[in-house]
Amino acid sequence: MVTTEKITPEEQKKDEEDRKAFLELQGKFYEEQTKLKSLLGSVAGSAREKRKNELCLQEISVLPSDTNCYRTVGRTFVLVDKDDMCRELEQSIKDNEEYQKTSKDKQAYLEKQVKDREAELRELLEQAPRLAQAIA
């Protein structure tokens, strides 16, 4: 047997406000989560690039100084002095290290934002049992 519960206009208005708040919080939560995933992906890419440059630098540094080195520019290869190539690789390594350091602060901030949004969503669902029931 199904029981129908009468909902007053005030309760309907409150339910609608709760739904709007939920959708807004949910959108912010997904937005912050997407930013965090993007940042984590770019930090991982930066770490790979740094490691690749370290390995290249290690291999190039053992070669004789008169060795021809080539750098790719689009589809072509350009002859570069070995010292210039080493400087470019060292600079790239430094840039990647700096990017990873600055990204740690951004990562901590975004992780906190995601946790805060998640807590706000839980709190809203606890305060609005009909909304939680409608979602489930």
PLY file of the C-alpha trace (Angstrom):
ply
format ascii 1.0
element vertex 136
property float x
property float y
property float z
element edge 135
property int vertex1
property int vertex2
end_header
0.00 0.00 0.00
1.41 3.36 -1.04
0.92 6.27 1.26
0.81 9.70 -0.26
2.05 12.48 1.88
0.72 15.96 1.32
3.40 18.54 0.79
2.67 22.15 1.62
3.61 24.96 -0.80
6.32 26.08 1.65
7.82 22.59 1.65
7.70 22.50 -2.15
9.49 25.84 -2.30
12.12 24.59 0.18
12.58 21.38 -1.87
13.07 23.42 -5.03
15.64 25.64 -3.32
17.44 22.54 -2.04
17.51 21.08 -5.56
18.94 24.28 -6.99
21.59 24.44 -4.25
22.44 20.78 -4.83
22.86 21.24 -8.58
25.02 24.32 -8.05
27.25 22.55 -5.51
27.45 19.48 -7.70
28.59 21.60 -10.66
31.26 23.31 -8.56
32.40 19.94 -7.20
32.83 18.48 -10.70
34.57 21.64 -11.91
37.11 21.53 -9.06
37.61 17.80 -9.53
38.26 18.30 -13.24
40.80 21.04 -12.54
42.57 18.77 -10.06
42.74 15.86 -12.52
44.04 18.19 -15.22
46.72 19.55 -12.92
47.78 16.05 -11.85
48.04 15.03 -15.50
50.19 18.02 -16.42
52.45 17.46 -13.39
52.91 13.83 -14.43
53.73 14.95 -17.98
56.22 17.46 -16.63
57.88 14.75 -14.54
58.18 12.49 -17.61
59.65 15.30 -19.69
62.13 16.14 -16.93
63.25 12.51 -16.69
63.57 12.26 -20.49
65.71 15.42 -20.58
67.88 14.14 -17.73
68.52 10.92 -19.63
69.30 12.80 -22.85
71.66 15.14 -21.02
73.38 12.18 -19.39
73.90 10.51 -22.78
75.01 13.67 -24.57
77.47 14.70 -21.87
79.62 11.58 -22.42
79.98 12.28 -26.16
83.06 14.08 -27.50
82.70 17.86 -27.86
82.90 17.78 -31.67
79.87 15.48 -31.98
77.04 16.76 -34.16
73.74 17.12 -32.31
70.39 17.61 -33.98
67.26 19.16 -32.53
63.83 18.65 -34.02
61.94 21.67 -35.24
58.61 20.50 -36.58
59.45 17.83 -39.12
63.02 18.92 -39.69
66.24 18.40 -37.78
68.50 21.35 -37.12
72.22 21.06 -36.43
73.00 22.42 -32.95
76.24 22.78 -31.04
76.59 20.18 -28.27
77.02 22.88 -25.60
73.85 24.65 -26.76
71.93 21.37 -26.63
73.20 20.71 -23.09
72.17 24.22 -21.99
68.71 23.79 -23.47
68.26 20.44 -21.71
69.47 21.85 -18.38
67.09 24.81 -18.71
64.21 22.51 -19.52
65.01 20.38 -16.46
65.03 23.49 -14.25
61.75 24.73 -15.73
60.08 21.37 -15.12
61.35 21.25 -11.52
60.00 24.75 -10.89
56.65 23.88 -12.45
56.34 20.82 -10.22
57.13 22.88 -7.12
54.58 25.58 -7.91
51.99 22.96 -8.82
52.17 21.38 -5.37
50.55 24.49 -3.84
47.84 24.51 -6.51
47.28 20.78 -5.97
46.86 21.22 -2.21
44.42 24.09 -2.76
42.34 22.12 -5.29
42.28 19.02 -3.08
40.98 21.16 -0.22
38.34 22.70 -2.48
37.16 19.25 -3.62
36.91 18.03 -0.02
35.04 21.17 1.01
32.54 20.82 -1.85
32.02 17.16 -1.00
31.39 18.04 2.66
28.93 20.76 1.62
27.06 18.26 -0.56
26.85 15.75 2.29
25.64 18.43 4.68
22.96 19.55 2.23
21.76 15.98 1.76
21.62 15.45 5.52
19.56 18.62 5.96
17.20 17.77 3.13
16.09 14.13 3.50
13.49 14.39 0.69
16.20 15.56 -1.69
18.44 12.68 -0.66
15.54 10.28 -1.15
14.75 11.73 -4.58
18.38 11.38 -5.71
18.80 7.83 -4.42
0 1
1 2
2 3
3 4
4 5
5 6
6 7
7 8
8 9
9 10
10 11
11 12
12 13
13 14
14 15
15 16
16 17
17 18
18 19
19 20
20 21
21 22
22 23
23 24
24 25
25 26
26 27
27 28
28 29
29 30
30 31
31 32
32 33
33 34
34 35
35 36
36 37
37 38
38 39
39 40
40 41
41 42
42 43
43 44
44 45
45 46
46 47
47 48
48 49
49 50
50 51
51 52
52 53
53 54
54 55
55 56
56 57
57 58
58 59
59 60
60 61
61 62
62 63
63 64
64 65
65 66
66 67
67 68
68 69
69 70
70 71
71 72
72 73
73 74
74 75
75 76
76 77
77 78
78 79
79 80
80 81
81 82
82 83
83 84
84 85
85 86
86 87
87 88
88 89
89 90
90 91
91 92
92 93
93 94
94 95
95 96
96 97
97 98
98 99
99 100
100 101
101 102
102 103
103 104
104 105
105 106
106 107
107 108
108 109
109 110
110 111
111 112
112 113
113 114
114 115
115 116
116 117
117 118
118 119
119 120
120 121
121 122
122 123
123 124
124 125
125 126
126 127
127 128
128 129
129 130
130 131
131 132
132 133
133 134
134 135
